[in-house]
Amino acid sequence: MQKLKLLYRETNWWWPLLYGLGGAMLTAIVLTIDLYAKELFPSDWKTTLGLAQTIHSAVFTGLLTMMTFTFSTILVVLTTYSSQFSPRTLPNFIENRQVQHIFGVFIGTVTYSITMLFFMRPSLKDSVVASAVAVIVVLIAIVAFVAFVHIVSQSIRVTTLLDRLHEEGCMLIEEHTNAIEAGRYQLVSDNGTNHPFGVTATQTGYLQAVDYYLLIKSDRHVVIDVAIGSYVTQGQRIGNTTQQDVEQGIIIGPTRSAEQDFPFVIQKLTEVALRAISPGINDPNTARHAMRQIGDLLRRYTVLKDGHLLVSGTGTVVMSRLTFAELLYLTFYQLRHYGKEDISVLATMLESLEIMKRSALPEHRISIDQFIPFVCSEVDWSSLNEWDRRHLEQAEQKARL
């Protein structure tokens, strides 16, 4: 089930293909009506065969041009995402279901027009429904095109991307928290005993997800020693189990997936912030907004204690997790290095730490307090002017409260 869910999320041609098949089915329905049910429609709907062919030819040509423009626009957006935001954020636009539905509408309309034009025969004599349906589908395609322009204009904004990443992270934390509150998940300090059989990676790549419910249905106990999102190589031992053949429940792919990987969402936000403070882009305010979003996500995350994830059923699965301190370091160590000369970036980094402490468990507050000196460890305080030093000291004092 988890494999199907991941496949559905990462498959980008599924909806356009269904719309294309829908266009072909619409052609079959319209032809059937034209051949056997002409008398059921008013005479005003009737057009000559020549006019119907002209309408469908114009529809096909116009929509093919519109679809070409749409595809070119998508490529421009993907280039912008890759060059200005982060290559890891490309799926956030490609997997947008609204874009896939709109592109599917274009494909379905073009499919209907070209197939209907092919089946236009002199035996029809006059076309009843075909021309009217062509006009209707064109109007639908125009509405879809207007919606596409709006979606692209919103998606190209970096704040929209950051909000979507923030929402994606919130959903992952909420699912995790709800599962713990419902008793489906538990956080334990010990990963259990070593079981006799080893679990090895079936291929080289990233551990994308684990199908917990597939593994716990049978009476077997599985321990995974690497966290979701870790890079593994083929044949690498990644855990142990009481029974063999559990690899089908462990999904490994060439790229990381945000299906179960909360640190990957944080990494995408971090990369957007890093790209924003690079000399080529020089947009520190975007970096500051990204760090505030990171602070809010980790604020939600700090209500969860450290430990391994235990999923119980007929069997059990124990999954390794990053500690909060490890996640905190991996989130900020690059931002601290590349933003050390920008006082606004360092101050916002301290602000995000202050945001995290608002809901943090006591052990996580200790980790945050220990991390604060690390953020400012490369700052040359003696070279700062009075205003910069005062601003940074105030941000540091506020983070320690």
C-alpha positions in Angstrom: 0.0 0.0 0.0 2.8 2.4 0.8 4.5 1.7 -2.5 1.2 2.5 -4.3 0.8 5.7 -2.3 4.4 6.8 -3.2 3.9 5.8 -6.8 0.7 7.9 -7.0 2.4 10.9 -5.5 5.4 10.8 -7.8 3.7 9.7 -11.0 3.1 12.9 -13.1 1.5 11.4 -16.2 -1.4 9.6 -14.5 -4.1 12.4 -14.6 -3.2 13.6 -18.1 -3.5 10.1 -19.4 -6.9 9.7 -17.8 -8.1 12.9 -19.4 -6.7 11.7 -22.7 -8.7 8.5 -22.4 -11.7 10.6 -21.4 -11.4 12.6 -24.6 -11.4 9.4 -26.6 -14.5 8.1 -24.8 -16.2 11.4 -25.3 -15.6 10.9 -29.1 -17.2 7.5 -29.0 -20.3 8.8 -27.1 -20.7 11.8 -29.4 -20.4 9.6 -32.5 -23.0 7.2 -31.1 -25.4 10.1 -30.5 -24.8 11.5 -34.0 -25.5 8.2 -35.6 -28.5 7.0 -33.6 -30.1 9.9 -31.6 -30.1 12.9 -33.9 -33.8 13.4 -33.6 -33.6 14.0 -29.8 -31.8 17.3 -30.2 -33.2 20.6 -31.5 -32.6 21.6 -35.1 -30.6 24.7 -34.0 -27.9 22.3 -32.9 -27.5 20.8 -36.3 -24.6 21.9 -38.5 -23.3 20.8 -41.9 -20.5 18.3 -42.1 -18.2 20.8 -43.6 -18.8 23.4 -40.8 -18.3 20.7 -38.2 -15.0 19.7 -39.8 -13.9 23.4 -39.8 -14.8 23.8 -36.2 -12.9 20.7 -35.1 -9.9 21.6 -37.2 -9.8 25.1 -35.7 -10.2 23.7 -32.2 -7.4 21.2 -32.7 -5.0 23.8 -34.0 -5.8 26.4 -31.4 -5.6 24.0 -28.5 -2.4 22.4 -29.8 -0.8 25.9 -29.7 -2.2 26.6 -26.2 -0.8 23.3 -25.0 2.6 24.1 -26.5 2.6 27.4 -24.7 1.6 25.7 -21.5 4.3 23.2 -21.7 6.9 25.9 -22.5 5.7 27.8 -19.4 6.0 24.7 -17.2 9.7 24.4 -18.4 10.3 28.0 -17.5 8.9 27.5 -14.1 11.0 24.4 -13.5 14.1 26.2 -14.6 13.3 29.0 -12.1 12.7 26.5 -9.3 16.0 24.7 -10.0 18.2 27.8 -10.5 16.7 30.2 -7.9 15.1 28.0 -5.3 16.5 24.5 -5.1 16.5 21.4 -7.4 14.9 19.5 -4.5 11.8 21.8 -4.8 11.0 20.7 -8.4 8.5 18.0 -7.3 6.5 20.6 -5.4 5.5 22.1 -8.7 5.5 18.9 -10.8 3.3 17.0 -8.3 0.8 19.9 -8.1 -2.5 18.2 -8.9 -4.0 21.4 -10.1 -1.4 21.7 -12.8 -1.8 18.1 -13.8 -5.6 18.5 -14.1 -5.2 21.6 -16.2 -2.7 19.9 -18.5 -5.1 16.9 -18.6 -8.0 19.1 -19.7 -5.8 20.3 -22.7 -4.8 16.8 -23.6 -8.4 15.5 -23.3 -9.7 18.3 -25.5 -7.1 17.8 -28.2 -7.7 14.1 -28.1 -11.5 14.7 -28.6 -10.9 17.1 -31.5 -8.4 15.1 -33.5 -10.3 11.8 -33.0 -13.6 13.4 -33.9 -12.1 15.0 -36.9 -10.8 11.6 -38.0 -14.3 10.0 -37.8 -16.1 12.7 -39.7 -17.6 10.8 -42.6 -20.0 11.8 -45.4 -22.4 9.2 -44.0 -23.1 11.5 -41.1 -24.5 14.2 -43.5 -25.1 16.6 -40.6 -23.5 16.7 -37.2 -25.7 17.2 -34.2 -23.8 17.0 -31.0 -20.1 17.0 -32.2 -19.9 20.7 -33.0 -21.8 21.8 -29.8 -19.6 19.6 -27.7 -16.5 21.1 -29.4 -17.6 24.6 -28.4 -18.2 23.5 -24.8 -14.9 21.8 -24.4 -13.1 24.8 -25.8 -14.8 27.0 -23.3 -13.7 24.6 -20.5 -10.2 24.7 -21.9 -10.2 28.5 -21.9 -11.2 28.5 -18.2 -8.5 26.0 -17.5 -6.0 28.1 -19.2 -6.9 31.2 -17.1 -6.6 29.0 -14.0 -3.2 27.8 -15.2 -2.0 31.4 -15.7 -3.1 32.2 -12.1 -1.4 29.1 -10.7 1.9 29.8 -12.4 1.9 33.4 -11.4 1.4 32.3 -7.8 3.8 29.3 -7.9 6.7 31.4 -9.3 6.6 33.5 -6.0 9.1 32.2 -3.5 6.7 32.9 -0.6 4.1 30.6 -2.2 6.8 27.8 -2.3 7.8 28.4 1.3 4.2 28.3 2.4 3.6 25.0 0.6 6.7 23.5 2.1 5.6 24.7 5.5 2.2 23.2 5.0 3.8 19.9 3.8 5.9 19.8 7.0 2.8 20.6 9.2 0.9 17.7 7.7 3.7 15.2 8.3 4.0 16.3 12.0 0.2 16.3 12.4 0.0 12.7 11.0 2.8 11.6 13.3 1.4 13.3 16.4 -2.1 11.9 15.7 -0.8 8.4 15.3 1.1 8.7 18.6 -2.0 10.0 20.4 -4.1 7.3 18.9 -1.7 4.6 20.1 -0.6 3.4 16.7 2.9 4.8 17.1 5.1 4.9 20.2 8.5 6.5 20.9 10.8 4.2 22.8 14.4 4.7 24.0 15.6 1.2 23.2 15.4 -0.3 19.7 15.0 -3.8 21.1 17.1 -6.9 20.8 19.1 -8.1 17.9 17.2 -10.6 15.8 18.8 -13.5 13.9 18.2 -12.4 10.3 19.7 -9.3 8.7 17.8 -6.8 6.6 19.8 -5.6 3.6 19.2 -2.9 1.1 17.9 -4.3 -2.2 19.4 -1.4 -4.2 21.5 1.7 -3.9 19.6 4.9 -3.1 17.7 6.7 -0.4 15.4 5.1 2.1 12.1 6.7 1.0 9.5 5.1 3.2 8.6 2.0 5.2 5.3 0.2 4.8 4.7 -0.4 8.5 1.4 -2.0 8.2 2.6 -4.6 5.7 5.4 -5.5 8.0 3.3 -5.8 11.2 0.6 -7.9 9.7 2.6 -11.1 10.1 4.1 -12.3 13.3 7.6 -10.9 12.8 9.6 -8.2 14.5 11.8 -5.8 12.4 14.4 -3.3 13.5 15.6 -0.7 11.1 18.9 0.9 12.2 18.9 3.8 9.6 16.5 6.7 9.5 14.1 7.6 6.7 16.0 9.6 4.1 19.4 7.9 4.7 21.5 6.9 1.7 22.1 3.2 1.6 24.0 1.0 -0.8 23.0 -2.3 -2.3 23.7 -5.2 0.1 24.2 -2.9 3.1 22.8 -4.2 6.4 20.2 -1.7 7.5 18.5 -3.7 10.3 17.5 -7.1 11.6 14.4 -9.2 11.8 13.0 -12.5 13.2 11.9 -13.7 9.7 13.3 -13.3 6.3 11.8 -11.6 3.2 10.9 -8.2 4.7 12.6 -6.1 2.1 9.3 -5.7 0.1 8.1 -3.4 2.9 11.2 -1.2 2.7 11.1 1.3 -0.2 14.4 2.6 -1.6 14.6 5.0 -4.5 17.0 7.2 -6.4 15.8 10.4 -4.6 14.5 11.3 -1.2 10.7 11.6 -0.8 8.7 13.7 1.7 6.1 11.0 2.1 7.5 10.0 5.6 10.7 12.2 5.6 10.2 15.3 7.7 13.9 16.3 7.7 13.7 16.4 3.9 11.1 19.1 4.1 13.4 21.0 6.5 16.3 20.5 4.0 14.3 22.0 1.2 13.5 25.1 3.2 17.2 25.3 4.2 18.3 25.1 0.6 15.9 27.9 -0.4 17.4 30.0 2.3 20.9 29.2 1.3 20.2 30.0 -2.3 18.7 33.3 -1.2 21.8 34.5 0.7 24.2 33.4 -2.1 26.0 36.4 -3.8 24.3 35.6 -7.1 20.8 36.1 -5.8 21.4 38.2 -2.6 17.9 38.1 -1.2 18.4 37.9 2.6 14.8 38.7 3.4 13.7 35.5 1.6 16.2 33.6 3.7 14.8 35.2 6.9 11.3 34.2 6.0 12.5 30.6 5.3 14.2 30.4 8.7 11.1 31.6 10.4 9.1 28.8 8.7 11.8 26.4 9.8 11.5 27.7 13.4 7.7 27.2 13.4 8.0 23.6 12.0 10.6 22.7 14.6 8.4 24.3 17.2 5.7 21.8 16.3 8.3 19.0 16.2 9.7 19.8 19.7 6.5 18.4 21.4 7.8 14.9 20.4 10.4 13.3 22.6 13.5 11.7 21.2 13.5 8.0 20.6 12.9 5.2 18.1 9.6 4.8 16.5 7.7 1.7 17.5 4.8 0.5 15.4 2.9 -2.5 16.9 0.4 -5.0 15.5 0.7 -8.7 15.1 4.4 -8.0 14.8 6.5 -4.9 15.5 8.6 -2.5 13.6 11.2 -0.3 15.3 12.4 2.6 13.2 15.5 4.7 13.9 14.9 8.5 14.1 17.2 11.5 14.2 17.5 13.1 17.6 16.3 16.7 17.9 19.9 17.9 18.5 21.0 16.1 15.3 18.2 17.6 13.3 18.9 21.1 14.7 22.6 20.9 13.7 21.8 19.6 10.2 19.3 22.4 9.7 21.5 25.3 10.6 25.2 24.3 10.2 25.3 25.5 6.5 23.2 28.5 7.1 25.5 29.6 10.0 28.6 29.2 7.8 27.3 31.0 4.7 25.3 33.7 6.6 28.0 34.5 9.2 28.7 37.9 7.6 25.0 39.0 7.5 23.8 40.3 10.9 20.1 40.0 9.8 20.5 36.3 8.9 22.2 35.5 12.2 19.6 37.4 14.2 16.8 35.6 12.4 18.5 32.3 13.0 18.4 33.2 16.7 14.8 34.2 16.4 13.9 30.9 14.9 15.6 29.2 17.9 13.5 31.4 20.2 10.3 30.3 18.3 11.2 26.6 18.8 11.5 27.0 22.6 7.9 28.2 22.9 6.5 24.6 22.8 9.6 22.6 23.4 10.0 19.8 25.9 12.6 20.4 28.7 15.2 18.2 27.1 14.8 20.0 23.7 15.1 23.4 25.4 18.4 22.3 26.8 19.6 21.4 23.3 18.5 24.7 21.9 20.3 26.6 24.7 23.4 24.7 24.0 23.1 25.4 20.3 22.8 29.2 20.7 26.5 29.8 21.2 27.3 27.7 18.1 25.2 30.1 15.9 27.4 33.1 16.9 30.7 31.2 17.3 32.2 32.7 14.1 31.1 36.2 14.7 34.0 38.7 15.2 32.3 40.8 17.9 35.2 43.3 18.0 34.7 44.2 14.4 31.0 44.9 14.7 29.8 48.5 15.1 27.7 49.4 18.1 24.3 49.1 16.3 25.0 45.6 14.8 26.5 44.3 18.1 23.5 45.6 20.1 21.0 44.1 17.7 22.7 40.7 17.7 23.1 40.7 21.5 19.4 41.5 21.9 18.5 38.6 19.6 20.8 36.2 21.5 19.4 37.3 24.9 15.8 36.8 23.7 16.6 33.3 22.4 18.0 32.4 25.8 14.8 33.4 27.7 
